[in-house]
């Protein structure tokens, strides 16, 4: 089917009365010009199911519905494009560790220092910042920082009764 015939079918579908179904029949490929008008008149009465690749409408298409449908689909497509892809949250790991009391006091003093600077911070955020700072160090600086930290016995400390 050539493009002019398709345009004529679409125009006929839009001009059709509200109660009738849209035009969808294909004209014969080698039909004379006189038969084309007869095909159009008979095509108005037949449903759109015979058109290849088109879904059969359940309700007749009105002029207002035909005009609103492309706008609605364009809006929904634009909304889909605008939506950003969902960013997966990193999986969190809960852990516990033992730390000497004097180093724990340093964490508390760093929390208050950050609060005075206008940046409220949690203990876990301080520790994560420290891990990032260690990761950014060169090998020599990293080794020096590790040598300044004494090793302690792992596990829970014994509680006094």
C-alpha positions, 0 to 999 in steps of 0.5 A: 500500500502506498503512502497516499492510500494510507493517508486517505484511509486515515483521513476517512477514519477521522471523518467517519461518524462517531458511531462507525468504526475506523477505516482499515481495509487495504485497497487492491494494488492494481485497482483502477481509480474508479474502483478506489472510491468504491473500496473506500465506501465499503471500507468504512463499514468494515472493522480495522482487524484486517490491517496488518500490525494494527490492534482491533479497537474495542470502541469506535474512535471519535474525532476527539479521541483520535486527536487526544490519543497521540498527545497522551502517548507522547506525554507518557513516552516523555515521562518515561525518558525523564525518569532516572534509572534507579540507583541501587543502594549499597549493601550495608554490613553490620559489624562490631569491634573492640577499641581502646577507651582513649581512642573511643574518646578521640572519636567523641571529640571528633564528633563534637569538633564536627558539630562546632564546624556545622557538620553533624556526624555519626561515629560510623561516618567518622570511621568511614571517613577515616577508611577513605583517608587511609585508602587515599594514602600512599603505601609509605604513609599507610604503613607509617599510620599502621605502625602508630596503632598498637595491636590489641587482643581481639574479642569482647573485654572481660567485664568486672563483676 
